[in-house]
Amino acid sequence: ELDMPDAQQRIASPEVKDALKKSTDDAIARGVFGVPTLAIGDELFWGADATAMAADYLAQGCKFSDAEMIRVASLPARAERDVTKRK
């Protein structure tokens, strides 16, 4: 339980709803697909299981330009978000 007596009232406020919608729209525009997503520069690391990859990325620099990563990145996506249908 939150130690905030007016939490429900705050959550229901138009300001909070507007901020959540803006954050969601910004995330979608950036290419965020799900949560958790960790953004490091222009790279997005999606899912809790990607935390180690993000840590390696920070420690070793970008390995996304080696031949195997380029090959994997060129594989077709299995799921895509159609933002044109969002209301």
N, CA, C and O atoms as CSV, one atom per row, in Angstrom:
chain,resi,resn,atom,element,x,y,z
A,1,GLU,N,N,0.838,-1.177,0.000
A,1,GLU,CA,C,0.000,0.000,0.000
A,1,GLU,C,C,0.883,1.239,0.000
A,1,GLU,O,O,1.911,1.290,0.675
A,2,LEU,N,N,0.468,2.220,-0.757
A,2,LEU,CA,C,1.215,3.471,-0.818
A,2,LEU,C,C,0.986,4.285,0.442
A,2,LEU,O,O,-0.116,4.312,0.990
A,3,ASP,N,N,2.028,4.939,0.887
A,3,ASP,CA,C,1.902,5.835,2.036
A,3,ASP,C,C,1.511,7.215,1.509
A,3,ASP,O,O,2.227,8.199,1.691
A,4,MET,N,N,0.365,7.254,0.858
A,4,MET,CA,C,-0.112,8.479,0.245
A,4,MET,C,C,-1.639,8.440,0.314
A,4,MET,O,O,-2.278,7.774,-0.500
A,5,PRO,N,N,-2.215,9.137,1.263
A,5,PRO,CA,C,-3.660,9.025,1.465
A,5,PRO,C,C,-4.498,9.407,0.243
A,5,PRO,O,O,-5.608,8.901,0.078
A,6,ASP,N,N,-3.990,10.279,-0.605
A,6,ASP,CA,C,-4.777,10.720,-1.759
A,6,ASP,C,C,-4.273,10.111,-3.072
A,6,ASP,O,O,-4.433,10.707,-4.137
A,7,ALA,N,N,-3.668,8.928,-2.993
A,7,ALA,CA,C,-3.086,8.291,-4.185
A,7,ALA,C,C,-4.128,8.077,-5.278
A,7,ALA,O,O,-3.874,8.401,-6.438
A,8,GLN,N,N,-5.275,7.545,-4.935
A,8,GLN,CA,C,-6.314,7.289,-5.941
A,8,GLN,C,C,-6.763,8.581,-6.617
A,8,GLN,O,O,-6.973,8.615,-7.830
A,9,GLN,N,N,-6.905,9.621,-5.842
A,9,GLN,CA,C,-7.322,10.915,-6.391
A,9,GLN,C,C,-6.248,11.456,-7.335
A,9,GLN,O,O,-6.565,11.967,-8.409
A,10,ARG,N,N,-4.991,11.347,-6.940
A,10,ARG,CA,C,-3.898,11.818,-7.797
A,10,ARG,C,C,-3.830,11.020,-9.095
A,10,ARG,O,O,-3.678,11.590,-10.175
A,11,ILE,N,N,-3.942,9.702,-8.982
A,11,ILE,CA,C,-3.866,8.839,-10.160
A,11,ILE,C,C,-4.983,9.166,-11.143
A,11,ILE,O,O,-4.783,9.105,-12.356
A,12,ALA,N,N,-6.142,9.510,-10.630
A,12,ALA,CA,C,-7.297,9.794,-11.480
A,12,ALA,C,C,-7.294,11.211,-12.046
A,12,ALA,O,O,-8.168,11.555,-12.841
A,13,SER,N,N,-6.336,12.028,-11.653
A,13,SER,CA,C,-6.343,13.425,-12.095
A,13,SER,C,C,-6.037,13.537,-13.590
A,13,SER,O,O,-5.283,12.730,-14.133
A,14,PRO,N,N,-6.619,14.533,-14.250
A,14,PRO,CA,C,-6.352,14.735,-15.680
A,14,PRO,C,C,-4.865,14.965,-15.974
A,14,PRO,O,O,-4.371,14.550,-17.023
A,15,GLU,N,N,-4.158,15.616,-15.067
A,15,GLU,CA,C,-2.731,15.874,-15.285
A,15,GLU,C,C,-1.937,14.572,-15.348
A,15,GLU,O,O,-1.067,14.407,-16.203
A,16,VAL,N,N,-2.242,13.655,-14.445
A,16,VAL,CA,C,-1.545,12.365,-14.435
A,16,VAL,C,C,-1.928,11.555,-15.668
A,16,VAL,O,O,-1.068,10.936,-16.294
A,17,LYS,N,N,-3.195,11.553,-16.018
A,17,LYS,CA,C,-3.649,10.830,-17.216
A,17,LYS,C,C,-2.969,11.388,-18.466
A,17,LYS,O,O,-2.530,10.624,-19.326
A,18,ASP,N,N,-2.880,12.712,-18.570
A,18,ASP,CA,C,-2.228,13.341,-19.723
A,18,ASP,C,C,-0.736,13.005,-19.767
A,18,ASP,O,O,-0.189,12.738,-20.837
A,19,ALA,N,N,-0.083,13.020,-18.610
A,19,ALA,CA,C,1.346,12.693,-18.555
A,19,ALA,C,C,1.582,11.237,-18.957
A,19,ALA,O,O,2.544,10.937,-19.664
A,20,LEU,N,N,0.717,10.342,-18.514
A,20,LEU,CA,C,0.840,8.932,-18.881
A,20,LEU,C,C,0.643,8.743,-20.380
A,20,LEU,O,O,1.389,7.998,-21.014
A,21,LYS,N,N,-0.352,9.408,-20.946
A,21,LYS,CA,C,-0.588,9.301,-22.388
A,21,LYS,C,C,0.608,9.839,-23.171
A,21,LYS,O,O,1.028,9.233,-24.156
A,22,LYS,N,N,1.157,10.975,-22.737
A,22,LYS,CA,C,2.321,11.544,-23.424
A,22,LYS,C,C,3.521,10.602,-23.323
A,22,LYS,O,O,4.218,10.379,-24.313
A,23,SER,N,N,3.762,10.056,-22.149
A,23,SER,CA,C,4.881,9.120,-21.978
A,23,SER,C,C,4.702,7.889,-22.852
A,23,SER,O,O,5.660,7.400,-23.452
A,24,THR,N,N,3.475,7.388,-22.923
A,24,THR,CA,C,3.191,6.224,-23.763
A,24,THR,C,C,3.410,6.552,-25.231
A,24,THR,O,O,4.035,5.778,-25.955
A,25,ASP,N,N,2.901,7.690,-25.673
A,25,ASP,CA,C,3.083,8.103,-27.068
A,25,ASP,C,C,4.564,8.297,-27.399
A,25,ASP,O,O,5.019,7.901,-28.472
A,26,ASP,N,N,5.311,8.904,-26.482
A,26,ASP,CA,C,6.752,9.102,-26.692
A,26,ASP,C,C,7.473,7.761,-26.801
A,26,ASP,O,O,8.349,7.585,-27.648
A,27,ALA,N,N,7.101,6.826,-25.947
A,27,ALA,CA,C,7.736,5.503,-25.972
A,27,ALA,C,C,7.434,4.781,-27.281
A,27,ALA,O,O,8.328,4.183,-27.879
A,28,ILE,N,N,6.193,4.832,-27.726
A,28,ILE,CA,C,5.817,4.189,-28.987
A,28,ILE,C,C,6.576,4.819,-30.145
A,28,ILE,O,O,7.073,4.113,-31.023
A,29,ALA,N,N,6.667,6.137,-30.150
A,29,ALA,CA,C,7.393,6.830,-31.221
A,29,ALA,C,C,8.865,6.439,-31.240
A,29,ALA,O,O,9.496,6.421,-32.297
A,30,ARG,N,N,9.401,6.129,-30.082
A,30,ARG,CA,C,10.811,5.746,-29.995
A,30,ARG,C,C,11.032,4.281,-30.364
A,30,ARG,O,O,12.165,3.859,-30.596
A,31,GLY,N,N,9.958,3.518,-30.416
A,31,GLY,CA,C,10.076,2.116,-30.789
A,31,GLY,C,C,9.979,1.148,-29.629
A,31,GLY,O,O,10.263,-0.040,-29.783
A,32,VAL,N,N,9.580,1.643,-28.474
A,32,VAL,CA,C,9.426,0.763,-27.320
A,32,VAL,C,C,8.299,-0.217,-27.617
A,32,VAL,O,O,7.217,0.166,-28.062
A,33,PHE,N,N,8.577,-1.480,-27.362
A,33,PHE,CA,C,7.630,-2.542,-27.686
A,33,PHE,C,C,6.958,-3.092,-26.442
A,33,PHE,O,O,5.803,-3.512,-26.507
A,34,GLY,N,N,7.629,-3.100,-25.342
A,34,GLY,CA,C,7.080,-3.662,-24.115
A,34,GLY,C,C,7.872,-3.189,-22.918
A,34,GLY,O,O,8.773,-2.359,-23.033
A,35,VAL,N,N,7.524,-3.725,-21.783
A,35,VAL,CA,C,8.217,-3.352,-20.561
A,35,VAL,C,C,8.789,-4.590,-19.902
A,35,VAL,O,O,8.192,-5.662,-19.996
A,36,PRO,N,N,9.900,-4.477,-19.254
A,36,PRO,CA,C,10.692,-3.255,-19.148
A,36,PRO,C,C,11.516,-3.016,-20.413
A,36,PRO,O,O,11.932,-3.959,-21.085
A,37,THR,N,N,11.739,-1.773,-20.716
A,37,THR,CA,C,12.628,-1.380,-21.803
A,37,THR,C,C,13.670,-0.441,-21.234
A,37,THR,O,O,13.345,0.519,-20.534
A,38,LEU,N,N,14.920,-0.723,-21.537
A,38,LEU,CA,C,16.030,0.115,-21.106
A,38,LEU,C,C,16.589,0.800,-22.343
A,38,LEU,O,O,16.997,0.129,-23.292
A,39,ALA,N,N,16.611,2.119,-22.343
A,39,ALA,CA,C,17.136,2.886,-23.469
A,39,ALA,C,C,18.534,3.378,-23.122
A,39,ALA,O,O,18.746,4.035,-22.102
A,40,ILE,N,N,19.481,3.046,-23.993
A,40,ILE,CA,C,20.857,3.533,-23.859
A,40,ILE,C,C,21.190,4.196,-25.185
A,40,ILE,O,O,21.418,3.524,-26.190
A,41,GLY,N,N,21.215,5.510,-25.174
A,41,GLY,CA,C,21.386,6.230,-26.433
A,41,GLY,C,C,20.219,5.904,-27.344
A,41,GLY,O,O,19.060,6.046,-26.953
A,42,ASP,N,N,20.521,5.468,-28.557
A,42,ASP,CA,C,19.471,5.099,-29.508
A,42,ASP,C,C,19.103,3.621,-29.436
A,42,ASP,O,O,18.189,3.175,-30.130
A,43,GLU,N,N,19.802,2.866,-28.608
A,43,GLU,CA,C,19.547,1.425,-28.506
A,43,GLU,C,C,18.490,1.144,-27.444
A,43,GLU,O,O,18.500,1.738,-26.366
A,44,LEU,N,N,17.579,0.230,-27.768
A,44,LEU,CA,C,16.554,-0.201,-26.822
A,44,LEU,C,C,16.797,-1.659,-26.464
A,44,LEU,O,O,16.985,-2.502,-27.341
A,45,PHE,N,N,16.793,-1.946,-25.180
A,45,PHE,CA,C,16.947,-3.308,-24.681
A,45,PHE,C,C,15.634,-3.672,-24.009
A,45,PHE,O,O,15.257,-3.082,-22.996
A,46,TRP,N,N,14.939,-4.652,-24.584
A,46,TRP,CA,C,13.593,-4.993,-24.135
A,46,TRP,C,C,13.593,-6.292,-23.359
A,46,TRP,O,O,14.187,-7.282,-23.785
A,47,GLY,N,N,12.926,-6.284,-22.220
A,47,GLY,CA,C,12.750,-7.476,-21.407
A,47,GLY,C,C,13.790,-7.578,-20.309
A,47,GLY,O,O,14.929,-7.135,-20.459
A,48,ALA,N,N,13.377,-8.167,-19.210
A,48,ALA,CA,C,14.289,-8.329,-18.075
A,48,ALA,C,C,15.498,-9.176,-18.453
A,48,ALA,O,O,16.581,-8.998,-17.897
A,49,ASP,N,N,15.316,-10.095,-19.399
A,49,ASP,CA,C,16.424,-10.954,-19.807
A,49,ASP,C,C,17.458,-10.210,-20.649
A,49,ASP,O,O,18.528,-10.756,-20.920
A,50,ALA,N,N,17.169,-8.983,-21.065
A,50,ALA,CA,C,18.121,-8.196,-21.852
A,50,ALA,C,C,19.013,-7.321,-20.975
A,50,ALA,O,O,19.869,-6.600,-21.488
A,51,THR,N,N,18.822,-7.378,-19.673
A,51,THR,CA,C,19.612,-6.545,-18.772
A,51,THR,C,C,21.104,-6.852,-18.894
A,51,THR,O,O,21.927,-5.936,-18.905
A,52,ALA,N,N,21.453,-8.125,-18.986
A,52,ALA,CA,C,22.870,-8.499,-19.125
A,52,ALA,C,C,23.437,-7.969,-20.438
A,52,ALA,O,O,24.580,-7.515,-20.483
A,53,MET,N,N,22.645,-8.026,-21.503
A,53,MET,CA,C,23.101,-7.500,-22.794
A,53,MET,C,C,23.324,-5.989,-22.700
A,53,MET,O,O,24.296,-5.466,-23.247
A,54,ALA,N,N,22.436,-5.300,-22.014
A,54,ALA,CA,C,22.588,-3.855,-21.837
A,54,ALA,C,C,23.846,-3.549,-21.025
A,54,ALA,O,O,24.572,-2.604,-21.335
A,55,ALA,N,N,24.101,-4.337,-19.998
A,55,ALA,CA,C,25.308,-4.138,-19.185
A,55,ALA,C,C,26.560,-4.376,-20.029
A,55,ALA,O,O,27.528,-3.622,-19.927
A,56,ASP,N,N,26.548,-5.423,-20.863
A,56,ASP,CA,C,27.675,-5.684,-21.761
A,56,ASP,C,C,27.861,-4.534,-22.743
A,56,ASP,O,O,28.985,-4.122,-23.028
A,57,TYR,N,N,26.756,-4.027,-23.251
A,57,TYR,CA,C,26.801,-2.905,-24.185
A,57,TYR,C,C,27.486,-1.703,-23.531
A,57,TYR,O,O,28.315,-1.038,-24.152
A,58,LEU,N,N,27.135,-1.435,-22.287
A,58,LEU,CA,C,27.755,-0.320,-21.572
A,58,LEU,C,C,29.235,-0.578,-21.293
A,58,LEU,O,O,30.058,0.331,-21.395
A,59,ALA,N,N,29.567,-1.812,-20.944
A,59,ALA,CA,C,30.940,-2.144,-20.568
A,59,ALA,C,C,31.875,-2.270,-21.770
A,59,ALA,O,O,33.041,-1.882,-21.690
A,60,GLN,N,N,31.375,-2.807,-22.875
A,60,GLN,CA,C,32.241,-3.140,-24.004
A,60,GLN,C,C,32.018,-2.276,-25.233
A,60,GLN,O,O,32.740,-2.407,-26.222
A,61,GLY,N,N,31.046,-1.412,-25.184
A,61,GLY,CA,C,30.754,-0.612,-26.364
A,61,GLY,C,C,29.864,-1.373,-27.327
A,61,GLY,O,O,29.428,-2.490,-27.047
A,62,CYS,N,N,29.610,-0.767,-28.436
A,62,CYS,CA,C,28.668,-1.317,-29.400
A,62,CYS,C,C,29.250,-2.520,-30.127
A,62,CYS,O,O,30.272,-2.413,-30.804
A,63,LYS,N,N,28.599,-3.649,-29.985
A,63,LYS,CA,C,28.959,-4.860,-30.731
A,63,LYS,C,C,27.932,-5.124,-31.828
A,63,LYS,O,O,27.981,-6.158,-32.494
A,64,PHE,N,N,27.004,-4.190,-32.013
A,64,PHE,CA,C,25.925,-4.406,-32.959
A,64,PHE,C,C,26.363,-4.258,-34.410
A,64,PHE,O,O,25.577,-4.510,-35.324
A,65,SER,N,N,27.600,-3.855,-34.626
A,65,SER,CA,C,28.062,-3.697,-36.001
A,65,SER,C,C,28.879,-4.893,-36.486
A,65,SER,O,O,29.359,-4.888,-37.620
A,66,ASP,N,N,29.048,-5.928,-35.640
A,66,ASP,CA,C,29.779,-7.094,-36.141
A,66,ASP,C,C,28.866,-7.921,-37.056
A,66,ASP,O,O,27.647,-7.753,-37.035
A,67,ALA,N,N,29.448,-8.797,-37.841
A,67,ALA,CA,C,28.725,-9.508,-38.903
A,67,ALA,C,C,27.528,-10.298,-38.383
A,67,ALA,O,O,26.464,-10.271,-39.001
A,68,GLU,N,N,27.680,-10.993,-37.273
A,68,GLU,CA,C,26.576,-11.811,-36.757
A,68,GLU,C,C,25.419,-10.947,-36.281
A,68,GLU,O,O,24.260,-11.288,-36.514
A,69,MET,N,N,25.711,-9.851,-35.628
A,69,MET,CA,C,24.637,-8.968,-35.170
A,69,MET,C,C,23.913,-8.329,-36.355
A,69,MET,O,O,22.696,-8.152,-36.312
A,70,ILE,N,N,24.640,-7.986,-37.397
A,70,ILE,CA,C,24.006,-7.429,-38.597
A,70,ILE,C,C,23.092,-8.476,-39.227
A,70,ILE,O,O,21.988,-8.152,-39.665
A,71,ARG,N,N,23.543,-9.728,-39.274
A,71,ARG,CA,C,22.723,-10.800,-39.829
A,71,ARG,C,C,21.445,-10.984,-39.013
A,71,ARG,O,O,20.351,-11.073,-39.570
A,72,VAL,N,N,21.592,-11.041,-37.709
A,72,VAL,CA,C,20.433,-11.241,-36.838
A,72,VAL,C,C,19.466,-10.055,-36.942
A,72,VAL,O,O,18.250,-10.242,-36.958
A,73,ALA,N,N,20.001,-8.861,-37.012
A,73,ALA,CA,C,19.151,-7.672,-37.102
A,73,ALA,C,C,18.357,-7.632,-38.402
A,73,ALA,O,O,17.318,-6.977,-38.477
A,74,SER,N,N,18.840,-8.326,-39.419
A,74,SER,CA,C,18.142,-8.307,-40.707
A,74,SER,C,C,17.035,-9.354,-40.796
A,74,SER,O,O,16.297,-9.380,-41.780
A,75,LEU,N,N,16.904,-10.212,-39.795
A,75,LEU,CA,C,15.846,-11.219,-39.800
A,75,LEU,C,C,14.488,-10.530,-39.663
A,75,LEU,O,O,14.389,-9.478,-39.030
A,76,PRO,N,N,13.449,-11.110,-40.247
A,76,PRO,CA,C,12.130,-10.467,-40.165
A,76,PRO,C,C,11.593,-10.453,-38.738
A,76,PRO,O,O,11.841,-11.370,-37.954
A,77,ALA,N,N,10.864,-9.408,-38.422
A,77,ALA,CA,C,10.247,-9.280,-37.099
A,77,ALA,C,C,9.054,-10.222,-37.003
A,77,ALA,O,O,8.361,-10.458,-37.992
A,78,ARG,N,N,8.823,-10.747,-35.833
A,78,ARG,CA,C,7.673,-11.627,-35.608
A,78,ARG,C,C,6.451,-10.851,-35.144
A,78,ARG,O,O,5.321,-11.317,-35.292
A,79,ALA,N,N,6.674,-9.677,-34.589
A,79,ALA,CA,C,5.553,-8.860,-34.120
A,79,ALA,C,C,5.893,-7.398,-34.345
A,79,ALA,O,O,7.029,-6.969,-34.141
A,80,GLU,N,N,4.912,-6.658,-34.760
A,80,GLU,CA,C,5.087,-5.225,-34.950
A,80,GLU,C,C,3.868,-4.512,-34.407
A,80,GLU,O,O,2.760,-5.048,-34.439
A,81,ARG,N,N,4.066,-3.325,-33.919
A,81,ARG,CA,C,2.969,-2.523,-33.387
A,81,ARG,C,C,2.471,-1.596,-34.484
A,81,ARG,O,O,3.255,-0.868,-35.092
A,82,ASP,N,N,1.171,-1.625,-34.736
A,82,ASP,CA,C,0.559,-0.731,-35.710
A,82,ASP,C,C,0.026,0.478,-34.953
A,82,ASP,O,O,-1.064,0.432,-34.384
A,83,VAL,N,N,0.796,1.557,-34.949
A,83,VAL,CA,C,0.409,2.741,-34.185
A,83,VAL,C,C,-0.699,3.529,-34.862
A,83,VAL,O,O,-1.259,4.442,-34.256
A,84,THR,N,N,-1.028,3.199,-36.101
A,84,THR,CA,C,-2.096,3.926,-36.787
A,84,THR,C,C,-3.467,3.563,-36.232
A,84,THR,O,O,-4.425,4.312,-36.424
A,85,LYS,N,N,-3.578,2.423,-35.546
A,85,LYS,CA,C,-4.863,1.995,-34.995
A,85,LYS,C,C,-5.072,2.469,-33.569
A,85,LYS,O,O,-6.133,2.226,-32.993
A,86,ARG,N,N,-4.086,3.139,-32.985
A,86,ARG,CA,C,-4.180,3.593,-31.597
A,86,ARG,C,C,-5.103,4.795,-31.501
A,86,ARG,O,O,-5.045,5.708,-32.325
A,87,LYS,N,N,-5.939,4.782,-30.503
A,87,LYS,CA,C,-6.863,5.910,-30.306
A,87,LYS,C,C,-6.454,6.731,-29.129
A,87,LYS,O,O,-7.111,7.722,-28.808
